[in-house]
């Protein structure tokens, strides 16, 4: 991977500086994080391997680097958060990712969830409503070697032109289950959605049956930022 820059910027651009700072200490902290996730019930080996491989500290502000491998959510740009590693692992494990699955992600955010899905073998399509985050994350993921299909748009609408999807993951709290996303879920497909308003939501696993009907299973309580309609530009 080459360093990139422009004008009179020094060779050590911010991307390059970030990318070379993944050493033994960070890898050791990721191994410790994986053990924490195992202790909390994460058992999918693909998910655990992805968490151990992906340098989460590069997805957060450098001022928060020391907190990157704590099992906690952290603030990122545009007033959003990067979900705690357990939440990312839990939602990914819920979806039972198989190699080649088409996965629609609602809320790209920092790109960390998309990277985990890609490491698990999924083909990822991701929607981000915040233009500031979309522009930043698209470039950043490419620098790390990840290439999801990223779209700036309204997550409530999904991506009908790319449907159906075997799996859908929603990374914000939805007050309703969007009808458009149910329609874009393939028969036999799974959707992970934090459902409800207020400070705490229920994680729901939605399964679309062969006859087009749906089942819903509650999977525990979580906290997410709200899922909003439309798009947002700076």
C-alpha positions as CSV (number, residue, x, y, z in Angstrom):
1,X,0.0,0.0,0.0
2,X,1.4,3.3,-1.0
3,X,1.3,6.7,0.8
4,X,-0.8,9.3,-1.0
5,X,-0.7,13.1,-0.5
6,X,-0.9,16.3,-2.4
7,X,0.8,19.6,-2.7
8,X,3.4,20.2,-0.1
9,X,2.1,17.7,2.4
10,X,4.9,15.5,4.0
11,X,5.2,12.0,2.9
12,X,3.7,10.8,6.2
13,X,0.2,11.8,5.3
14,X,-2.5,11.1,8.0
15,X,-3.5,7.8,6.3
16,X,0.0,6.6,6.1
17,X,0.8,7.5,9.6
18,X,-2.3,5.6,10.8
19,X,-1.6,2.6,8.7
20,X,1.9,2.1,10.0
21,X,0.8,2.3,13.6
22,X,-0.5,-1.3,13.9
23,X,2.2,-3.0,15.9
24,X,2.6,-5.7,18.5
25,X,0.8,-3.7,21.2
26,X,-2.3,-3.2,19.1
27,X,-2.4,-6.8,18.0
28,X,-2.0,-7.9,21.6
29,X,-4.9,-5.7,22.6
30,X,-7.1,-7.2,19.8
31,X,-6.3,-10.7,21.1
32,X,-7.4,-9.6,24.6
33,X,-10.6,-8.1,23.0
34,X,-11.4,-11.3,21.3
35,X,-11.1,-13.2,24.6
36,X,-13.6,-10.7,26.1
37,X,-16.0,-11.3,23.3
38,X,-15.7,-15.1,23.7
39,X,-16.4,-14.7,27.4
40,X,-19.6,-12.7,26.5
41,X,-20.8,-15.5,24.3
42,X,-19.5,-14.7,20.8
43,X,-18.6,-18.1,19.3
44,X,-18.6,-17.6,15.5
45,X,-14.9,-18.1,14.5
46,X,-15.2,-16.0,11.3
47,X,-16.4,-13.1,13.4
48,X,-13.7,-13.5,16.1
49,X,-11.0,-13.8,13.4
50,X,-12.3,-10.6,11.8
51,X,-12.2,-8.7,15.1
52,X,-8.7,-9.9,15.7
53,X,-7.5,-8.9,12.3
54,X,-9.1,-5.4,11.8
55,X,-7.2,-2.5,13.4
56,X,-10.1,-0.8,15.2
57,X,-7.8,2.0,16.5
58,X,-7.6,3.3,12.9
59,X,-11.3,3.8,12.8
60,X,-11.4,6.3,15.7
61,X,-9.8,9.7,16.3
62,X,-6.2,9.4,17.4
63,X,-7.1,11.0,20.7
64,X,-9.3,8.0,21.5
65,X,-6.7,5.4,20.4
66,X,-6.1,4.2,24.0
67,X,-9.8,3.3,24.2
68,X,-10.1,1.6,20.8
69,X,-9.9,-1.9,22.2
70,X,-12.1,-1.4,25.2
71,X,-15.5,-2.9,24.7
72,X,-17.3,0.4,24.4
73,X,-18.9,2.7,21.8
74,X,-16.8,5.8,20.8
75,X,-17.7,9.1,19.2
76,X,-16.8,9.6,15.5
77,X,-17.5,12.4,13.1
78,X,-20.9,14.0,12.4
79,X,-22.2,13.3,15.9
80,X,-22.2,9.5,15.3
81,X,-20.6,6.6,17.1
82,X,-18.6,3.5,16.3
83,X,-20.5,0.6,18.1
84,X,-18.9,-1.3,20.8
85,X,-17.1,-4.4,19.5
86,X,-19.5,-6.7,21.3
87,X,-22.5,-5.2,19.5
88,X,-20.7,-5.4,16.1
89,X,-19.8,-9.0,16.8
90,X,-23.3,-9.9,18.1
91,X,-25.1,-8.4,15.1
92,X,-22.7,-10.1,12.7
93,X,-23.0,-13.5,14.4
94,X,-26.8,-13.1,14.3
95,X,-26.7,-13.0,10.5
96,X,-24.8,-16.3,10.1
97,X,-22.8,-14.9,7.3
98,X,-21.9,-17.4,4.5
99,X,-19.2,-16.6,1.9
100,X,-20.7,-14.7,-1.0
101,X,-23.8,-13.5,0.9
102,X,-25.1,-10.2,-0.3
103,X,-25.4,-8.0,2.8
104,X,-27.1,-4.6,3.0
105,X,-25.8,-2.4,5.8
106,X,-27.8,0.6,6.8
107,X,-25.5,3.2,8.4
108,X,-21.9,2.9,7.2
109,X,-20.6,5.1,9.9
110,X,-16.9,4.6,10.5
111,X,-16.8,1.5,8.2
112,X,-15.9,-0.9,11.0
113,X,-19.0,-3.1,10.7
114,X,-18.6,-3.2,6.9
115,X,-15.0,-4.3,7.3
116,X,-16.0,-7.1,9.7
117,X,-18.7,-8.3,7.2
118,X,-16.2,-8.2,4.4
119,X,-13.7,-10.2,6.4
120,X,-16.4,-12.8,7.0
121,X,-16.8,-13.3,3.3
122,X,-19.8,-11.1,2.6
123,X,-20.4,-8.9,-0.4
124,X,-21.3,-5.7,1.3
125,X,-23.6,-2.9,0.1
126,X,-23.6,0.0,2.5
127,X,-25.8,3.2,2.8
128,X,-24.7,6.3,4.7
129,X,-27.0,9.3,5.1
130,X,-24.3,11.7,6.5
131,X,-22.3,13.1,3.6
132,X,-19.3,14.0,5.8
133,X,-19.0,10.4,7.0
134,X,-19.7,9.0,3.5
135,X,-16.9,10.9,1.9
136,X,-14.4,10.2,4.7
137,X,-15.2,6.5,5.1
138,X,-15.2,5.7,1.4
139,X,-11.7,6.9,1.1
140,X,-10.5,5.4,4.4
141,X,-11.8,1.9,3.6
142,X,-10.2,2.0,0.2
143,X,-6.9,2.9,1.9
144,X,-7.3,-0.2,4.1
145,X,-8.0,-2.4,1.1
146,X,-11.8,-2.8,1.6
147,X,-14.2,-2.2,-1.3
148,X,-17.8,-2.4,-0.2
149,X,-20.4,-0.9,-2.6
150,X,-21.1,2.4,-0.8
151,X,-24.0,4.7,-1.5
152,X,-24.9,8.1,-0.1
153,X,-28.6,7.9,0.6
154,X,-31.6,7.3,2.8
155,X,-31.3,3.9,4.6
156,X,-35.1,3.7,5.0
157,X,-35.3,3.2,1.2
158,X,-32.6,0.6,1.0
159,X,-31.1,-0.3,-2.4
160,X,-33.9,-1.8,-4.5
161,X,-31.7,-1.8,-7.6
162,X,-29.3,-4.3,-5.9
163,X,-31.9,-6.4,-4.1
164,X,-32.6,-9.0,-3.0
165,X,-30.2,-9.3,-0.1
166,X,-29.5,-12.5,1.9
167,X,-28.8,-10.4,5.0
168,X,-29.5,-6.9,6.2
169,X,-27.9,-5.2,9.2
170,X,-29.2,-1.9,10.6
171,X,-26.8,-0.1,12.8
172,X,-29.2,2.6,14.2
173,X,-32.3,2.4,16.3
174,X,-35.4,2.1,14.1
175,X,-38.8,3.2,15.5
176,X,-40.4,1.0,12.8
177,X,-39.1,-1.9,10.7
178,X,-38.9,-0.2,7.2
179,X,-41.2,-1.9,4.7
180,X,-38.8,-1.3,1.9
181,X,-36.1,-3.3,3.6
182,X,-38.5,-6.2,4.3
183,X,-39.3,-6.2,0.6
184,X,-35.6,-6.3,-0.3
185,X,-34.8,-9.2,2.0
186,X,-34.5,-12.5,0.1
187,X,-36.7,-15.5,1.0
188,X,-34.8,-17.3,3.8
189,X,-32.9,-14.0,4.5
190,X,-32.1,-12.5,7.9
191,X,-32.3,-9.0,9.2
192,X,-30.7,-7.7,12.4
193,X,-32.4,-4.5,13.6
194,X,-32.3,-2.6,16.9
195,X,-36.0,-1.8,17.3
196,X,-37.5,1.0,19.4
197,X,-37.1,4.5,20.5
198,X,-35.6,6.0,23.7
199,X,-32.4,5.2,25.4
200,X,-32.6,1.4,24.9
201,X,-33.8,-0.8,22.1
202,X,-34.6,-4.5,21.5
203,X,-32.3,-6.3,19.1
204,X,-34.7,-8.1,16.7
205,X,-33.8,-10.9,14.3
206,X,-36.2,-10.9,11.4
207,X,-36.4,-14.0,9.2
208,X,-38.2,-13.9,5.8
209,X,-39.8,-17.3,5.2
210,X,-40.2,-18.9,1.8
211,X,-43.9,-17.9,1.6
212,X,-43.0,-14.2,2.1
213,X,-44.1,-14.1,5.7
214,X,-41.8,-13.0,8.6
215,X,-40.8,-14.2,12.0
216,X,-39.3,-12.0,14.7
217,X,-37.1,-13.0,17.6
218,X,-35.9,-10.7,20.4
219,X,-32.2,-11.0,21.0
220,X,-31.5,-8.7,24.0
221,X,-31.3,-5.0,24.9
222,X,-28.8,-2.6,23.2
223,X,-28.3,1.1,22.8
224,X,-28.0,2.9,19.4
225,X,-28.2,6.3,17.9
226,X,-31.6,6.8,16.2
227,X,-32.2,5.9,12.5
228,X,-33.2,9.1,10.7
229,X,-34.9,9.7,7.4
230,X,-33.4,11.5,4.4
231,X,-29.8,12.6,4.0
232,X,-27.6,15.1,5.7
233,X,-25.0,17.4,4.1
234,X,-22.5,19.6,6.1
